[in-house]
Amino acid sequence: MEAEPKARILVVDDTAENLEVLVGILRAHGFLLNLARNGRQALDIARRTAPT
């Protein structure tokens, strides 16, 4: 029985410590992540990356 693939999540925060906490929690649950430090980066990533 194959495990269902986890979703890809776009995590956006301009505080490095917040990103570290979120990344630790989400990766521990097996999610795939894209990280952005600001809204502009987030929009660029969202345009380039298909949702899963």
PQR file of N, CA, C, O and H, with PARSE charges and radii, in Angstrom:
ATOM      1  N   MET A   1       0.842  -1.182   0.000 -0.4000 1.5000
ATOM      2  CA  MET A   1       0.000   0.000   0.000 -0.0000 2.0000
ATOM      3  C   MET A   1       0.886   1.244   0.000  0.5500 1.7000
ATOM      4  O   MET A   1       1.711   1.414   0.898 -0.5500 1.4000
ATOM      5  N   GLU A   2       0.726   2.103  -0.987 -0.4000 1.5000
ATOM      6  CA  GLU A   2       1.547   3.308  -1.090 -0.0000 2.0000
ATOM      7  C   GLU A   2       0.979   4.433  -0.236  0.5500 1.7000
ATOM      8  O   GLU A   2      -0.235   4.614  -0.137 -0.5500 1.4000
ATOM      9  H   GLU A   2       0.056   1.965  -1.716  0.4000 1.0000
ATOM     10  N   ALA A   3       1.897   5.189   0.382 -0.4000 1.5000
ATOM     11  CA  ALA A   3       1.460   6.343   1.167 -0.0000 2.0000
ATOM     12  C   ALA A   3       1.053   7.466   0.222  0.5500 1.7000
ATOM     13  O   ALA A   3       1.663   7.662  -0.829 -0.5500 1.4000
ATOM     14  H   ALA A   3       2.883   5.043   0.301  0.4000 1.0000
ATOM     15  N   GLU A   4       0.032   8.187   0.605 -0.4000 1.5000
ATOM     16  CA  GLU A   4      -0.422   9.323  -0.191 -0.0000 2.0000
ATOM     17  C   GLU A   4       0.618  10.434  -0.106  0.5500 1.7000
ATOM     18  O   GLU A   4       1.068  10.763   0.992 -0.5500 1.4000
ATOM     19  H   GLU A   4      -0.464   8.027   1.458  0.4000 1.0000
ATOM     20  N   PRO A   5       1.015  11.025  -1.247 -0.5600 1.5000
ATOM     21  CA  PRO A   5       2.009  12.093  -1.195  0.2800 2.0000
ATOM     22  C   PRO A   5       1.460  13.303  -0.448  0.5500 1.7000
ATOM     23  O   PRO A   5       0.279  13.634  -0.542 -0.5500 1.4000
ATOM     24  N   LYS A   6       2.343  13.946   0.288 -0.4000 1.5000
ATOM     25  CA  LYS A   6       1.953  15.140   1.034 -0.0000 2.0000
ATOM     26  C   LYS A   6       1.895  16.339   0.102  0.5500 1.7000
ATOM     27  O   LYS A   6       2.516  16.360  -0.961 -0.5500 1.4000
ATOM     28  H   LYS A   6       3.303  13.677   0.364  0.4000 1.0000
ATOM     29  N   ALA A   7       1.150  17.311   0.521 -0.4000 1.5000
ATOM     30  CA  ALA A   7       0.993  18.538  -0.261 -0.0000 2.0000
ATOM     31  C   ALA A   7       2.259  19.386  -0.208  0.5500 1.7000
ATOM     32  O   ALA A   7       3.072  19.271   0.709 -0.5500 1.4000
ATOM     33  H   ALA A   7       0.646  17.294   1.384  0.4000 1.0000
ATOM     34  N   ARG A   8       2.400  20.233  -1.213 -0.4000 1.5000
ATOM     35  CA  ARG A   8       3.468  21.236  -1.226 -0.0000 2.0000
ATOM     36  C   ARG A   8       2.871  22.528  -0.661  0.5500 1.7000
ATOM     37  O   ARG A   8       1.794  22.963  -1.068 -0.5500 1.4000
ATOM     38  H   ARG A   8       1.739  20.325  -1.958  0.4000 1.0000
ATOM     39  N   ILE A   9       3.593  23.123   0.279 -0.4000 1.5000
ATOM     40  CA  ILE A   9       3.113  24.316   0.956 -0.0000 2.0000
ATOM     41  C   ILE A   9       4.084  25.459   0.713  0.5500 1.7000
ATOM     42  O   ILE A   9       5.299  25.286   0.812 -0.5500 1.4000
ATOM     43  H   ILE A   9       4.468  22.770   0.609  0.4000 1.0000
ATOM     44  N   LEU A  10       3.548  26.614   0.399 -0.4000 1.5000
ATOM     45  CA  LEU A  10       4.343  27.838   0.255 -0.0000 2.0000
ATOM     46  C   LEU A  10       4.307  28.553   1.602  0.5500 1.7000
ATOM     47  O   LEU A  10       3.251  29.007   2.044 -0.5500 1.4000
ATOM     48  H   LEU A  10       2.561  26.755   0.318  0.4000 1.0000
ATOM     49  N   VAL A  11       5.465  28.649   2.249 -0.4000 1.5000
ATOM     50  CA  VAL A  11       5.587  29.284   3.554 -0.0000 2.0000
ATOM     51  C   VAL A  11       6.221  30.654   3.348  0.5500 1.7000
ATOM     52  O   VAL A  11       7.297  30.766   2.761 -0.5500 1.4000
ATOM     53  H   VAL A  11       6.322  28.280   1.890  0.4000 1.0000
ATOM     54  N   VAL A  12       5.549  31.695   3.835 -0.4000 1.5000
ATOM     55  CA  VAL A  12       6.013  33.069   3.621 -0.0000 2.0000
ATOM     56  C   VAL A  12       6.110  33.776   4.966  0.5500 1.7000
ATOM     57  O   VAL A  12       5.133  33.842   5.712 -0.5500 1.4000
ATOM     58  H   VAL A  12       4.675  31.604   4.312  0.4000 1.0000
ATOM     59  N   ASP A  13       7.291  34.302   5.272 -0.4000 1.5000
ATOM     60  CA  ASP A  13       7.464  35.121   6.475 -0.0000 2.0000
ATOM     61  C   ASP A  13       8.764  35.894   6.339  0.5500 1.7000
ATOM     62  O   ASP A  13       9.753  35.377   5.819 -0.5500 1.4000
ATOM     63  H   ASP A  13       8.085  34.247   4.666  0.4000 1.0000
ATOM     64  N   ASP A  14       8.757  37.134   6.811 -0.4000 1.5000
ATOM     65  CA  ASP A  14       9.973  37.942   6.717 -0.0000 2.0000
ATOM     66  C   ASP A  14      10.854  37.812   7.950  0.5500 1.7000
ATOM     67  O   ASP A  14      11.885  38.478   8.043 -0.5500 1.4000
ATOM     68  H   ASP A  14       7.953  37.553   7.234  0.4000 1.0000
ATOM     69  N   THR A  15      10.465  36.967   8.894 -0.4000 1.5000
ATOM     70  CA  THR A  15      11.272  36.721  10.088 -0.0000 2.0000
ATOM     71  C   THR A  15      11.867  35.322   9.998  0.5500 1.7000
ATOM     72  O   THR A  15      11.143  34.327   9.959 -0.5500 1.4000
ATOM     73  H   THR A  15       9.628  36.426   8.818  0.4000 1.0000
ATOM     74  N   ALA A  16      13.198  35.257   9.966 -0.4000 1.5000
ATOM     75  CA  ALA A  16      13.893  33.983   9.786 -0.0000 2.0000
ATOM     76  C   ALA A  16      13.516  32.965  10.865  0.5500 1.7000
ATOM     77  O   ALA A  16      13.370  31.778  10.572 -0.5500 1.4000
ATOM     78  H   ALA A  16      13.787  36.065   9.998  0.4000 1.0000
ATOM     79  N   GLU A  17      13.361  33.415  12.090 -0.4000 1.5000
ATOM     80  CA  GLU A  17      13.020  32.497  13.183 -0.0000 2.0000
ATOM     81  C   GLU A  17      11.646  31.863  12.960  0.5500 1.7000
ATOM     82  O   GLU A  17      11.458  30.679  13.240 -0.5500 1.4000
ATOM     83  H   GLU A  17      13.479  34.378  12.329  0.4000 1.0000
ATOM     84  N   ASN A  18      10.704  32.628  12.467 -0.4000 1.5000
ATOM     85  CA  ASN A  18       9.376  32.071  12.171 -0.0000 2.0000
ATOM     86  C   ASN A  18       9.462  31.014  11.082  0.5500 1.7000
ATOM     87  O   ASN A  18       8.833  29.960  11.178 -0.5500 1.4000
ATOM     88  H   ASN A  18      10.857  33.590  12.240  0.4000 1.0000
ATOM     89  N   LEU A  19      10.251  31.300  10.036 -0.4000 1.5000
ATOM     90  CA  LEU A  19      10.420  30.313   8.963 -0.0000 2.0000
ATOM     91  C   LEU A  19      11.033  29.029   9.511  0.5500 1.7000
ATOM     92  O   LEU A  19      10.595  27.934   9.158 -0.5500 1.4000
ATOM     93  H   LEU A  19      10.762  32.156   9.958  0.4000 1.0000
ATOM     94  N   GLU A  20      12.033  29.153  10.364 -0.4000 1.5000
ATOM     95  CA  GLU A  20      12.678  27.963  10.935 -0.0000 2.0000
ATOM     96  C   GLU A  20      11.689  27.107  11.708  0.5500 1.7000
ATOM     97  O   GLU A  20      11.683  25.884  11.567 -0.5500 1.4000
ATOM     98  H   GLU A  20      12.389  30.042  10.652  0.4000 1.0000
ATOM     99  N   VAL A  21      10.860  27.734  12.518 -0.4000 1.5000
ATOM    100  CA  VAL A  21       9.874  26.993  13.306 -0.0000 2.0000
ATOM    101  C   VAL A  21       8.878  26.299  12.386  0.5500 1.7000
ATOM    102  O   VAL A  21       8.611  25.107  12.536 -0.5500 1.4000
ATOM    103  H   VAL A  21      10.865  28.727  12.633  0.4000 1.0000
ATOM    104  N   LEU A  22       8.332  27.051  11.433 -0.4000 1.5000
ATOM    105  CA  LEU A  22       7.346  26.461  10.515 -0.0000 2.0000
ATOM    106  C   LEU A  22       7.940  25.335   9.689  0.5500 1.7000
ATOM    107  O   LEU A  22       7.305  24.295   9.512 -0.5500 1.4000
ATOM    108  H   LEU A  22       8.549  28.019  11.311  0.4000 1.0000
ATOM    109  N   VAL A  23       9.147  25.529   9.183 -0.4000 1.5000
ATOM    110  CA  VAL A  23       9.802  24.496   8.384 -0.0000 2.0000
ATOM    111  C   VAL A  23       9.998  23.234   9.221  0.5500 1.7000
ATOM    112  O   VAL A  23       9.731  22.129   8.748 -0.5500 1.4000
ATOM    113  H   VAL A  23       9.663  26.373   9.328  0.4000 1.0000
ATOM    114  N   GLY A  24      10.460  23.390  10.453 -0.4000 1.5000
ATOM    115  CA  GLY A  24      10.666  22.228  11.315 -0.0000 2.0000
ATOM    116  C   GLY A  24       9.394  21.436  11.534  0.5500 1.7000
ATOM    117  O   GLY A  24       9.395  20.207  11.450 -0.5500 1.4000
ATOM    118  H   GLY A  24      10.677  24.288  10.837  0.4000 1.0000
ATOM    119  N   ILE A  25       8.316  22.134  11.812 -0.4000 1.5000
ATOM    120  CA  ILE A  25       7.028  21.472  12.070 -0.0000 2.0000
ATOM    121  C   ILE A  25       6.503  20.795  10.809  0.5500 1.7000
ATOM    122  O   ILE A  25       6.119  19.626  10.837 -0.5500 1.4000
ATOM    123  H   ILE A  25       8.315  23.131  11.880  0.4000 1.0000
ATOM    124  N   LEU A  26       6.488  21.537   9.704 -0.4000 1.5000
ATOM    125  CA  LEU A  26       5.895  21.002   8.474 -0.0000 2.0000
ATOM    126  C   LEU A  26       6.719  19.863   7.882  0.5500 1.7000
ATOM    127  O   LEU A  26       6.153  18.875   7.412 -0.5500 1.4000
ATOM    128  H   LEU A  26       6.799  22.487   9.681  0.4000 1.0000
ATOM    129  N   ARG A  27       8.035  19.985   7.896 -0.4000 1.5000
ATOM    130  CA  ARG A  27       8.873  18.895   7.360 -0.0000 2.0000
ATOM    131  C   ARG A  27       8.748  17.647   8.218  0.5500 1.7000
ATOM    132  O   ARG A  27       8.790  16.532   7.697 -0.5500 1.4000
ATOM    133  H   ARG A  27       8.494  20.787   8.277  0.4000 1.0000
ATOM    134  N   ALA A  28       8.596  17.820   9.527 -0.4000 1.5000
ATOM    135  CA  ALA A  28       8.429  16.666  10.411 -0.0000 2.0000
ATOM    136  C   ALA A  28       7.164  15.877  10.057  0.5500 1.7000
ATOM    137  O   ALA A  28       7.077  14.679  10.326 -0.5500 1.4000
ATOM    138  H   ALA A  28       8.563  18.725   9.950  0.4000 1.0000
ATOM    139  N   HIS A  29       6.204  16.545   9.463 -0.4000 1.5000
ATOM    140  CA  HIS A  29       4.971  15.882   9.034 -0.0000 2.0000
ATOM    141  C   HIS A  29       5.029  15.460   7.568  0.5500 1.7000
ATOM    142  O   HIS A  29       4.038  14.981   7.018 -0.5500 1.4000
ATOM    143  H   HIS A  29       6.274  17.518   9.244  0.4000 1.0000
ATOM    144  N   GLY A  30       6.184  15.637   6.939 -0.4000 1.5000
ATOM    145  CA  GLY A  30       6.389  15.128   5.587 -0.0000 2.0000
ATOM    146  C   GLY A  30       5.942  16.030   4.456  0.5500 1.7000
ATOM    147  O   GLY A  30       5.912  15.596   3.304 -0.5500 1.4000
ATOM    148  H   GLY A  30       6.989  16.027   7.386  0.4000 1.0000
ATOM    149  N   PHE A  31       5.594  17.275   4.750 -0.4000 1.5000
ATOM    150  CA  PHE A  31       5.163  18.181   3.680 -0.0000 2.0000
ATOM    151  C   PHE A  31       6.347  18.657   2.851  0.5500 1.7000
ATOM    152  O   PHE A  31       7.459  18.794   3.361 -0.5500 1.4000
ATOM    153  H   PHE A  31       5.619  17.628   5.686  0.4000 1.0000
ATOM    154  N   LEU A  32       6.102  18.904   1.588 -0.4000 1.5000
ATOM    155  CA  LEU A  32       7.083  19.514   0.697 -0.0000 2.0000
ATOM    156  C   LEU A  32       6.918  21.018   0.823  0.5500 1.7000
ATOM    157  O   LEU A  32       5.793  21.511   0.905 -0.5500 1.4000
ATOM    158  H   LEU A  32       5.199  18.793   1.174  0.4000 1.0000
ATOM    159  N   LEU A  33       8.021  21.755   0.841 -0.4000 1.5000
ATOM    160  CA  LEU A  33       7.946  23.182   1.119 -0.0000 2.0000
ATOM    161  C   LEU A  33       8.637  24.036   0.070  0.5500 1.7000
ATOM    162  O   LEU A  33       9.666  23.662  -0.494 -0.5500 1.4000
ATOM    163  H   LEU A  33       8.935  21.355   0.774  0.4000 1.0000
ATOM    164  N   ASN A  34       8.044  25.185  -0.168 -0.4000 1.5000
ATOM    165  CA  ASN A  34       8.693  26.285  -0.873 -0.0000 2.0000
ATOM    166  C   ASN A  34       8.723  27.435   0.132  0.5500 1.7000
ATOM    167  O   ASN A  34       7.729  27.698   0.809 -0.5500 1.4000
ATOM    168  H   ASN A  34       7.209  25.488   0.290  0.4000 1.0000
ATOM    169  N   LEU A  35       9.850  28.108   0.225 -0.4000 1.5000
ATOM    170  CA  LEU A  35      10.009  29.177   1.210 -0.0000 2.0000
ATOM    171  C   LEU A  35      10.190  30.515   0.529  0.5500 1.7000
ATOM    172  O   LEU A  35      10.873  30.623  -0.490 -0.5500 1.4000
ATOM    173  H   LEU A  35      10.657  27.894  -0.325  0.4000 1.0000
ATOM    174  N   ALA A  36       9.571  31.534   1.101 -0.4000 1.5000
ATOM    175  CA  ALA A  36       9.730  32.902   0.606 -0.0000 2.0000
ATOM    176  C   ALA A  36       9.869  33.827   1.806  0.5500 1.7000
ATOM    177  O   ALA A  36       9.231  33.628   2.840 -0.5500 1.4000
ATOM    178  H   ALA A  36       9.016  31.446   1.928  0.4000 1.0000
ATOM    179  N   ARG A  37      10.716  34.842   1.650 -0.4000 1.5000
ATOM    180  CA  ARG A  37      10.950  35.791   2.737 -0.0000 2.0000
ATOM    181  C   ARG A  37      10.115  37.056   2.615  0.5500 1.7000
ATOM    182  O   ARG A  37      10.132  37.906   3.506 -0.5500 1.4000
ATOM    183  H   ARG A  37      11.234  35.004   0.811  0.4000 1.0000
ATOM    184  N   ASN A  38       9.382  37.182   1.509 -0.4000 1.5000
ATOM    185  CA  ASN A  38       8.518  38.356   1.348 -0.0000 2.0000
ATOM    186  C   ASN A  38       7.453  38.052   0.294  0.5500 1.7000
ATOM    187  O   ASN A  38       7.491  37.020  -0.376 -0.5500 1.4000
ATOM    188  H   ASN A  38       9.368  36.493   0.785  0.4000 1.0000
ATOM    189  N   GLY A  39       6.518  38.967   0.169 -0.4000 1.5000
ATOM    190  CA  GLY A  39       5.411  38.769  -0.761 -0.0000 2.0000
ATOM    191  C   GLY A  39       5.837  38.654  -2.205  0.5500 1.7000
ATOM    192  O   GLY A  39       5.285  37.851  -2.958 -0.5500 1.4000
ATOM    193  H   GLY A  39       6.488  39.806   0.713  0.4000 1.0000
ATOM    194  N   ARG A  40       6.816  39.451  -2.597 -0.4000 1.5000
ATOM    195  CA  ARG A  40       7.283  39.399  -3.991 -0.0000 2.0000
ATOM    196  C   ARG A  40       7.866  38.029  -4.319  0.5500 1.7000
ATOM    197  O   ARG A  40       7.561  37.456  -5.365 -0.5500 1.4000
ATOM    198  H   ARG A  40       7.264  40.103  -1.985  0.4000 1.0000
ATOM    199  N   GLN A  41       8.707  37.500  -3.422 -0.4000 1.5000
ATOM    200  CA  GLN A  41       9.255  36.155  -3.629 -0.0000 2.0000
ATOM    201  C   GLN A  41       8.136  35.120  -3.679  0.5500 1.7000
ATOM    202  O   GLN A  41       8.164  34.200  -4.497 -0.5500 1.4000
ATOM    203  H   GLN A  41       8.955  37.965  -2.572  0.4000 1.0000
ATOM    204  N   ALA A  42       7.159  35.277  -2.802 -0.4000 1.5000
ATOM    205  CA  ALA A  42       6.047  34.327  -2.757 -0.0000 2.0000
ATOM    206  C   ALA A  42       5.289  34.303  -4.080  0.5500 1.7000
ATOM    207  O   ALA A  42       4.950  33.236  -4.592 -0.5500 1.4000
ATOM    208  H   ALA A  42       7.136  36.024  -2.137  0.4000 1.0000
ATOM    209  N   LEU A  43       5.027  35.481  -4.624 -0.4000 1.5000
ATOM    210  CA  LEU A  43       4.320  35.548  -5.908 -0.0000 2.0000
ATOM    211  C   LEU A  43       5.148  34.926  -7.028  0.5500 1.7000
ATOM    212  O   LEU A  43       4.606  34.218  -7.877 -0.5500 1.4000
ATOM    213  H   LEU A  43       5.302  36.348  -4.208  0.4000 1.0000
ATOM    214  N   ASP A  44       6.450  35.183  -7.038 -0.4000 1.5000
ATOM    215  CA  ASP A  44       7.330  34.579  -8.054 -0.0000 2.0000
ATOM    216  C   ASP A  44       7.299  33.054  -7.957  0.5500 1.7000
ATOM    217  O   ASP A  44       7.187  32.364  -8.971 -0.5500 1.4000
ATOM    218  H   ASP A  44       6.890  35.758  -6.349  0.4000 1.0000
ATOM    219  N   ILE A  45       7.397  32.540  -6.746 -0.4000 1.5000
ATOM    220  CA  ILE A  45       7.372  31.083  -6.543 -0.0000 2.0000
ATOM    221  C   ILE A  45       6.016  30.518  -6.965  0.5500 1.7000
ATOM    222  O   ILE A  45       5.951  29.487  -7.635 -0.5500 1.4000
ATOM    223  H   ILE A  45       7.489  33.101  -5.923  0.4000 1.0000
ATOM    224  N   ALA A  46       4.942  31.190  -6.575 -0.4000 1.5000
ATOM    225  CA  ALA A  46       3.597  30.715  -6.917 -0.0000 2.0000
ATOM    226  C   ALA A  46       3.392  30.664  -8.431  0.5500 1.7000
ATOM    227  O   ALA A  46       2.722  29.763  -8.937 -0.5500 1.4000
ATOM    228  H   ALA A  46       4.995  32.027  -6.031  0.4000 1.0000
ATOM    229  N   ARG A  47       3.958  31.614  -9.144 -0.4000 1.5000
ATOM    230  CA  ARG A  47       3.816  31.613 -10.611 -0.0000 2.0000
ATOM    231  C   ARG A  47       4.588  30.486 -11.259  0.5500 1.7000
ATOM    232  O   ARG A  47       4.160  29.955 -12.283 -0.5500 1.4000
ATOM    233  H   ARG A  47       4.503  32.345  -8.733  0.4000 1.0000
ATOM    234  N   ARG A  48       5.744  30.100 -10.670 -0.4000 1.5000
ATOM    235  CA  ARG A  48       6.622  29.085 -11.245 -0.0000 2.0000
ATOM    236  C   ARG A  48       6.267  27.658 -10.818  0.5500 1.7000
ATOM    237  O   ARG A  48       6.633  26.706 -11.508 -0.5500 1.4000
ATOM    238  H   ARG A  48       6.092  30.531  -9.838  0.4000 1.0000
ATOM    239  N   THR A  49       5.575  27.496  -9.714 -0.4000 1.5000
ATOM    240  CA  THR A  49       5.383  26.175  -9.117 -0.0000 2.0000
ATOM    241  C   THR A  49       3.923  25.764  -9.194  0.5500 1.7000
ATOM    242  O   THR A  49       3.035  26.472  -8.718 -0.5500 1.4000
ATOM    243  H   THR A  49       5.278  28.270  -9.154  0.4000 1.0000
ATOM    244  N   ALA A  50       3.693  24.625  -9.794 -0.4000 1.5000
ATOM    245  CA  ALA A  50       2.330  24.104  -9.862 -0.0000 2.0000
ATOM    246  C   ALA A  50       1.921  23.580  -8.497  0.5500 1.7000
ATOM    247  O   ALA A  50       2.732  22.953  -7.816 -0.5500 1.4000
ATOM    248  H   ALA A  50       4.414  24.050 -10.181  0.4000 1.0000
ATOM    249  N   PRO A  51       0.695  23.819  -8.082 -0.5600 1.5000
ATOM    250  CA  PRO A  51       0.233  23.278  -6.800  0.2800 2.0000
ATOM    251  C   PRO A  51       0.180  21.766  -6.828  0.5500 1.7000
ATOM    252  O   PRO A  51      -0.060  21.161  -7.873 -0.5500 1.4000
ATOM    253  N   THR A  52       0.406  21.159  -5.673 -0.4000 1.5000
ATOM    254  CA  THR A  52       0.300  19.691  -5.549 -0.0000 2.0000
ATOM    255  C   THR A  52      -0.585  19.346  -4.396  0.5500 1.7000
ATOM    256  O   THR A  52      -0.806  18.168  -4.119 -0.5500 1.4000
ATOM    257  H   THR A  52       0.602  21.650  -4.824  0.4000 1.0000
TER
END
